[in-house]
């Protein structure tokens, strides 16, 4: 089971590592998109979200306070769904569908991150292949 959990953690965070890399290397482009969505201070917000993504993803992948890492990812995902993908504001059908897909992708991944918080907080100390025990204790 330990290897299965490790493989799952790594697969789960690939998207976040890729996004973190983009946020930190293509900051101006992504900040322009954030500005178009009304995000205040888009350049600092883009850099901060990149750091948040990187810290959360590495934490989950490496098993260093993986519950905290999952919390960081959830903190990114839920506001991002609301701020960046408000499909209810789109009038054109194709744009609305795309934003709806992105909104529900972010909320589904946020839900998975919440489950990881509970999983690691409850059973994390008994899981192998982590560097630290969980930061939070549930149960």
Secondary structure, DSSP 8 states (H G I E B T S, - for coil): -HHHHHHHHHHHHHHHHHHHHHHHHSHHHHHHHHHHTT-SSHHHHHHHHHHHHHHHHHHHHHTSSHHHHHHHHHHHHHHHHHHH--GGG--SHHHHHHHHHHHHHHHHHHHHHHHHHHHHHHHGGG-SS-SS--SS---
